[in-house]
Amino acid sequence: MTTVRKRRAITVDRHSLYEASVQSVEADADFLERIWRTRHGGRPHLLREDFCGSASLAAHWASRHRDHRSWGVDLDRPTLDWGRRHRLAPLGEHASRVTLVEADVRSPAEVLVDVEAAFNFSYFVFHRRAEMLGYFRAAYANLKSPGLFCLDLFGGNDSMCKLKEDRQVTASEDPDGRRIPAFTYTWHQAAFNAIDHRITCHIRFRLRGQKSKRAFTYHWRMWTLPEIRDLLEEAGFASSDVYVEGWDDDSDDTDGVSRRRTKLDNDGGWIAYVAAWKPPTAP
């Protein structure tokens, strides 16, 4: 008689899967410290993470140095609470240097910071020019002098059309020690309107033996690099720089090093950092 064993479904929280497939907070923090050191020497100490979600970057920042402090700002209380349990609690004594705030990112900072960051294209939630300008002006006001406001942005020919891409993510371990099995990450651009640049995107995850599940949906405006840089200048920033990773022909992938660029071919797809600088003498 053959015994059939049911395979237990693997359950992993969507926030853990998101971080494993989308975020690289150590690389982000390395980049922020590197460009600060190049421009001002030393390193920044105070960071504010806008649209922080689970506050993975804010938590990592506080753990890097004993003189680091961070603030994470987001409107979604359940996600902030998840971050407190799974990202701050494992920090131990370092967690006291992280403050999570349930608020609109346009709200004033409790303390002026050296660096403010809005990553994972989260600020695309602002559809109107006036809204984006208001956010950039608030970011400028939240910074010390000198200060750095850093965004990321994606573009390219493939960014303005319907698209579905799968990527295999290898097994890893959560910052709180939980194992994350290998899984499939799917990025789905479900709709794009060329007239107003509104785009609807979904993220799906599929673990072994399970159907793909829609985990996140975004209703964004696709902003372009010139639009963003013009708005940053209008908001008061003295200058902005664009950084893009190089390409390794041997591996047919990026080389992992973001370099400042003044020219960029509009290939199928690209991701860039935009670093906006508040000068040392700003009021």
C-alpha positions in Angstrom: 0.0 0.0 0.0 1.4 3.3 -1.0 1.2 6.2 1.4 0.7 9.6 -0.1 2.1 12.4 2.0 0.6 15.9 1.5 3.3 18.5 1.0 2.8 21.2 3.5 2.3 24.6 1.9 5.2 27.0 2.5 4.1 30.2 4.1 6.3 33.3 4.0 5.1 36.8 4.7 4.8 39.0 1.6 7.0 41.7 3.2 9.8 39.2 3.6 9.4 38.2 -0.1 9.3 41.8 -1.2 12.5 42.6 0.6 14.3 39.5 -0.7 13.3 40.2 -4.3 13.2 44.0 -4.6 15.3 45.7 -1.9 19.0 45.7 -1.2 19.3 48.0 1.8 23.0 47.4 2.4 23.8 48.4 -1.1 21.6 51.5 -0.8 23.3 52.5 2.5 26.7 51.9 1.0 25.8 54.2 -2.0 24.5 57.0 0.3 27.6 57.0 2.4 29.9 56.8 -0.7 28.5 59.8 -2.5 28.3 61.8 0.7 32.0 61.0 1.4 33.0 62.0 -2.1 31.2 65.3 -1.9 31.6 66.3 1.8 34.1 63.9 3.4 33.2 61.9 6.5 29.8 60.2 6.5 26.2 61.2 7.3 24.7 60.2 10.6 21.0 61.0 10.5 18.7 59.4 7.9 15.0 59.6 7.1 13.4 56.9 5.0 10.2 58.1 3.3 7.5 55.5 2.3 9.5 53.2 4.6 7.0 50.3 4.7 8.7 47.7 6.9 11.5 50.1 7.6 14.2 47.8 6.4 16.6 50.6 5.3 16.0 52.6 8.5 16.7 49.5 10.6 19.9 48.7 8.7 21.1 52.3 8.8 20.9 52.3 12.6 22.8 49.0 12.9 25.8 50.3 10.8 27.3 52.7 13.4 26.6 53.6 17.0 26.3 57.3 16.0 23.6 56.6 13.4 20.0 57.4 13.9 17.1 56.9 11.6 13.4 57.8 11.1 10.9 55.8 9.0 7.8 57.6 7.8 4.8 55.8 6.3 1.0 56.0 6.4 0.3 52.2 6.7 0.2 51.3 10.4 0.0 47.5 9.9 3.2 47.5 7.8 4.9 49.8 10.3 3.9 47.4 13.1 5.3 44.4 11.1 8.5 46.3 10.8 8.7 46.9 14.5 8.3 43.2 15.2 10.5 41.8 12.4 13.1 44.5 11.6 13.5 46.6 14.8 13.2 43.9 17.5 16.1 41.8 16.1 18.3 44.9 16.4 18.4 44.7 20.2 19.9 47.9 21.6 20.3 49.4 18.2 16.5 49.6 17.9 16.4 52.6 20.2 18.0 54.6 17.5 15.1 54.0 15.1 11.9 56.0 15.2 8.9 55.0 13.1 6.3 57.6 12.4 2.8 57.1 11.0 2.4 60.2 8.9 2.3 61.7 5.4 5.8 62.0 4.0 5.2 65.7 3.4 5.1 66.2 7.2 8.0 68.0 8.9 10.8 65.9 10.3 11.1 65.6 14.1 14.8 66.3 13.7 16.6 67.7 10.6 18.5 64.9 8.9 21.6 64.6 6.8 20.0 62.2 4.3 16.4 61.7 3.2 15.6 58.8 0.9 12.6 57.7 -1.1 13.3 54.4 -2.8 11.5 51.7 -4.7 9.8 54.4 -6.8 7.4 55.0 -4.0 7.0 58.7 -4.6 5.4 57.9 -8.0 2.2 57.8 -5.9 2.1 61.6 -6.5 0.4 62.1 -9.9 0.2 65.9 -10.1 3.1 68.2 -10.6 2.0 70.4 -7.7 1.9 67.4 -5.4 5.4 66.3 -6.4 6.8 69.8 -6.0 5.2 70.1 -2.6 6.8 66.8 -1.5 10.3 67.9 -2.8 10.0 71.2 -1.0 9.1 69.4 2.2 12.1 67.1 1.7 14.3 70.2 1.3 13.0 71.7 4.5 13.7 68.4 6.4 17.4 68.4 5.6 20.3 69.9 7.4 22.9 72.0 5.5 24.6 70.3 3.7 22.0 67.6 3.0 21.2 64.9 0.5 17.8 63.9 -0.9 18.1 60.6 -2.8 15.5 59.0 -5.1 15.4 56.1 -7.4 13.7 56.0 -10.8 13.1 53.5 -13.6 12.6 54.1 -17.3 13.5 52.9 -20.8 11.4 51.7 -23.7 9.9 48.8 -21.8 8.7 51.0 -18.9 5.9 52.6 -20.9 4.0 49.5 -22.1 2.3 46.4 -20.8 4.9 44.0 -19.6 5.2 40.8 -17.5 8.6 39.6 -16.3 9.6 36.6 -14.1 12.7 36.3 -12.1 14.0 33.5 -9.9 15.0 34.5 -6.4 17.4 32.2 -4.5 16.8 31.0 -1.0 18.0 33.3 1.7 17.5 34.2 5.4 15.5 37.1 6.8 17.2 39.7 9.1 15.2 38.1 12.0 16.6 34.7 11.2 13.7 33.1 9.3 14.5 31.0 6.2 13.0 32.2 2.9 12.9 29.5 0.3 13.6 30.0 -3.4 10.6 31.6 -5.2 9.5 33.3 -8.4 9.1 37.1 -8.5 6.8 38.5 -11.2 6.7 42.2 -12.2 3.5 43.0 -14.1 2.9 46.3 -15.8 -0.8 45.8 -16.4 -1.7 49.2 -18.0 0.0 52.3 -19.3 -1.7 55.5 -20.5 0.6 57.5 -22.9 -1.5 60.6 -22.4 -1.1 61.1 -18.7 1.6 58.5 -17.9 -0.6 56.7 -15.4 0.7 53.1 -14.9 -0.8 50.2 -13.0 1.7 47.6 -11.7 1.4 44.4 -9.8 4.0 42.2 -7.9 3.3 38.5 -7.6 5.2 35.8 -5.8 5.1 32.1 -6.4 6.6 29.6 -4.0 7.2 25.9 -4.9 3.9 24.0 -5.4 1.7 27.1 -5.1 -0.1 29.4 -7.5 1.1 32.8 -8.1 -0.4 35.3 -5.7 -0.8 39.1 -6.3 0.9 40.7 -3.3 1.2 44.4 -4.1 -0.6 46.8 -6.6 0.6 50.3 -7.5 -1.2 53.1 -9.3 1.6 55.4 -10.2 2.5 58.2 -12.6 5.6 57.4 -14.7 7.9 60.4 -14.2 10.9 61.1 -16.4 14.4 62.1 -15.4 14.2 65.6 -16.8 10.8 66.2 -15.0 12.2 65.0 -11.7 15.4 67.1 -11.9 13.5 70.2 -13.0 11.2 69.8 -10.0 14.1 69.3 -7.6 15.7 72.5 -8.9 12.4 74.4 -8.4 12.1 73.0 -4.9 15.4 74.7 -4.0 18.1 72.0 -4.5 21.3 73.4 -5.7 22.1 70.5 -8.0 21.2 66.9 -8.8 23.3 64.0 -10.1 22.2 60.8 -11.9 23.9 57.5 -11.1 23.4 54.3 -13.1 25.0 50.9 -12.8 27.5 49.8 -15.5 27.0 46.8 -17.7 29.1 43.6 -17.6 29.1 41.9 -21.1 30.5 38.7 -19.7 27.7 38.1 -17.2 25.1 39.9 -19.3 24.1 41.9 -16.3 24.8 45.1 -14.4 28.2 45.3 -12.7 26.7 46.5 -9.4 28.5 49.8 -9.3 26.5 53.0 -9.7 28.4 55.8 -11.5 27.5 59.4 -12.1 26.3 59.8 -15.7 25.5 62.8 -17.9 24.4 60.7 -20.9 22.3 57.5 -20.9 21.0 55.5 -23.8 17.3 54.8 -23.5 17.6 51.0 -23.6 14.8 48.5 -22.9 15.0 49.2 -19.1 17.2 51.0 -16.6 17.1 52.0 -13.0 18.9 55.2 -11.7 19.6 57.0 -8.5 18.9 60.7 -8.4 20.9 62.5 -5.8 19.8 66.1 -5.0 22.1 68.3 -2.9 21.2 71.0 -0.4 24.3 73.2 -0.1 26.2 73.9 3.1 25.2 77.6 3.1 21.4 77.0 2.6 19.1 78.8 5.1 
